Amino acid sequence: MNTAIEEAGRFTPAEDYHQKHYLKRRSPAWDILLKRYREPQALFRSTDAARLNGYLGCNADPHRLGENLRRLAFPARIEQKLFDALTLTCRNFRGSGCALPPLD
């Protein structure tokens, strides 16, 4: 069986309320990144937001979590809170998104 490779059509981003769902549920990280990017559209397009959203949805490589969190330069308490939640909840997870509770 063969799969045809075709040119992609026009891309339309999802509505704002669909963007970075896992990240928006984690208000401390979202608030810090929003201050850095100053507007939601810039944040939605950022690699930082995409990477962190992937971790929060348990869809990223857990072995790179520490280095990626340090690169984001969050305050130590926020970094530790994210690290603890992700390593305890998603440590052995592989596959599509999991339901992490919000990080108060």
URLINSUL-V213596 format. One record per residue. N is the residue number from 1. SS is DSSP state (A for helix, B for strand, O for the rest). OMEGA is omega in radians with two decimals (NA if undefined). D_LAST is the distance of its C-alpha to the last C-alpha in Angstrom with 1 decimal. Layout:
BEGIN
n=N ss=SS omega=OMEGA d_last=D_LAST
n=N ss=SS omega=OMEGA d_last=D_LAST
END
This chain:
BEGIN
n=1 ss=O omega=3.13 d_last=49.2
n=2 ss=O omega=3.08 d_last=48.3
n=3 ss=O omega=3.13 d_last=45.4
n=4 ss=O omega=3.05 d_last=46.3
n=5 ss=O omega=-3.08 d_last=44.4
n=6 ss=O omega=3.09 d_last=44.4
n=7 ss=O omega=3.13 d_last=43.2
n=8 ss=O omega=3.07 d_last=39.9
n=9 ss=O omega=3.14 d_last=40.1
n=10 ss=O omega=3.13 d_last=38.3
n=11 ss=O omega=3.08 d_last=34.5
n=12 ss=O omega=3.12 d_last=32.3
n=13 ss=O omega=3.08 d_last=28.5
n=14 ss=O omega=3.10 d_last=26.3
n=15 ss=O omega=-3.09 d_last=25.1
n=16 ss=A omega=-3.07 d_last=22.1
n=17 ss=A omega=3.06 d_last=19.9
n=18 ss=A omega=-3.05 d_last=20.8
n=19 ss=O omega=3.01 d_last=20.0
n=20 ss=O omega=-3.08 d_last=17.3
n=21 ss=A omega=-3.09 d_last=15.5
n=22 ss=A omega=-3.13 d_last=13.3
n=23 ss=A omega=-3.14 d_last=12.5
n=24 ss=A omega=3.10 d_last=11.8
n=25 ss=A omega=-3.13 d_last=9.1
n=26 ss=O omega=-2.96 d_last=7.2
n=27 ss=A omega=-3.13 d_last=7.2
n=28 ss=A omega=3.14 d_last=7.7
n=29 ss=A omega=3.14 d_last=10.5
n=30 ss=A omega=-3.11 d_last=11.8
n=31 ss=A omega=3.14 d_last=12.2
n=32 ss=A omega=-3.14 d_last=14.0
n=33 ss=A omega=3.13 d_last=16.2
n=34 ss=A omega=3.08 d_last=17.0
n=35 ss=A omega=3.13 d_last=18.3
n=36 ss=A omega=-3.06 d_last=20.4
n=37 ss=A omega=3.03 d_last=21.8
n=38 ss=O omega=3.06 d_last=22.1
n=39 ss=O omega=-3.06 d_last=22.5
n=40 ss=A omega=-3.10 d_last=20.8
n=41 ss=A omega=3.10 d_last=24.0
n=42 ss=A omega=3.11 d_last=24.3
n=43 ss=A omega=3.14 d_last=20.8
n=44 ss=A omega=-3.11 d_last=21.5
n=45 ss=O omega=-3.04 d_last=24.7
n=46 ss=O omega=3.06 d_last=23.4
n=47 ss=A omega=3.13 d_last=23.8
n=48 ss=A omega=-3.13 d_last=20.6
n=49 ss=A omega=3.14 d_last=18.5
n=50 ss=A omega=-3.13 d_last=20.6
n=51 ss=A omega=-3.12 d_last=20.3
n=52 ss=A omega=3.08 d_last=16.6
n=53 ss=A omega=3.08 d_last=16.3
n=54 ss=A omega=3.09 d_last=18.9
n=55 ss=A omega=-3.10 d_last=17.0
n=56 ss=A omega=3.06 d_last=13.8
n=57 ss=O omega=3.14 d_last=16.4
n=58 ss=O omega=-3.11 d_last=18.1
n=59 ss=O omega=-3.11 d_last=21.1
n=60 ss=O omega=-3.10 d_last=21.9
n=61 ss=O omega=-3.09 d_last=23.9
n=62 ss=A omega=-3.14 d_last=21.9
n=63 ss=A omega=-3.13 d_last=24.7
n=64 ss=A omega=-3.08 d_last=23.9
n=65 ss=A omega=-3.08 d_last=20.1
n=66 ss=A omega=-3.12 d_last=20.6
n=67 ss=A omega=3.13 d_last=23.1
n=68 ss=A omega=3.08 d_last=21.3
n=69 ss=A omega=3.12 d_last=18.1
n=70 ss=A omega=3.13 d_last=20.5
n=71 ss=A omega=3.13 d_last=22.3
n=72 ss=A omega=3.07 d_last=19.4
n=73 ss=O omega=3.02 d_last=19.4
n=74 ss=O omega=2.98 d_last=15.8
n=75 ss=O omega=-3.04 d_last=15.3
n=76 ss=A omega=-3.10 d_last=15.6
n=77 ss=A omega=3.11 d_last=12.3
n=78 ss=A omega=3.11 d_last=10.5
n=79 ss=A omega=-3.13 d_last=13.4
n=80 ss=A omega=3.14 d_last=13.2
n=81 ss=A omega=3.10 d_last=9.6
n=82 ss=A omega=-3.12 d_last=10.7
n=83 ss=A omega=3.14 d_last=14.0
n=84 ss=A omega=-3.11 d_last=13.1
n=85 ss=A omega=-3.08 d_last=11.1
n=86 ss=A omega=-3.12 d_last=13.9
n=87 ss=A omega=3.13 d_last=16.7
n=88 ss=A omega=-3.06 d_last=15.9
n=89 ss=A omega=-3.01 d_last=15.2
n=90 ss=A omega=-3.03 d_last=17.6
n=91 ss=O omega=-3.08 d_last=20.1
n=92 ss=O omega=-3.04 d_last=23.0
n=93 ss=O omega=3.01 d_last=22.1
n=94 ss=O omega=3.08 d_last=24.7
n=95 ss=O omega=-3.09 d_last=25.1
n=96 ss=O omega=-2.97 d_last=23.4
n=97 ss=O omega=3.06 d_last=19.7
n=98 ss=O omega=-3.09 d_last=17.6
n=99 ss=O omega=3.06 d_last=14.8
n=100 ss=O omega=3.04 d_last=11.7
n=101 ss=O omega=3.11 d_last=8.8
n=102 ss=O omega=3.12 d_last=5.9
n=103 ss=O omega=-3.08 d_last=3.8
n=104 ss=O omega=NA d_last=0.0
END
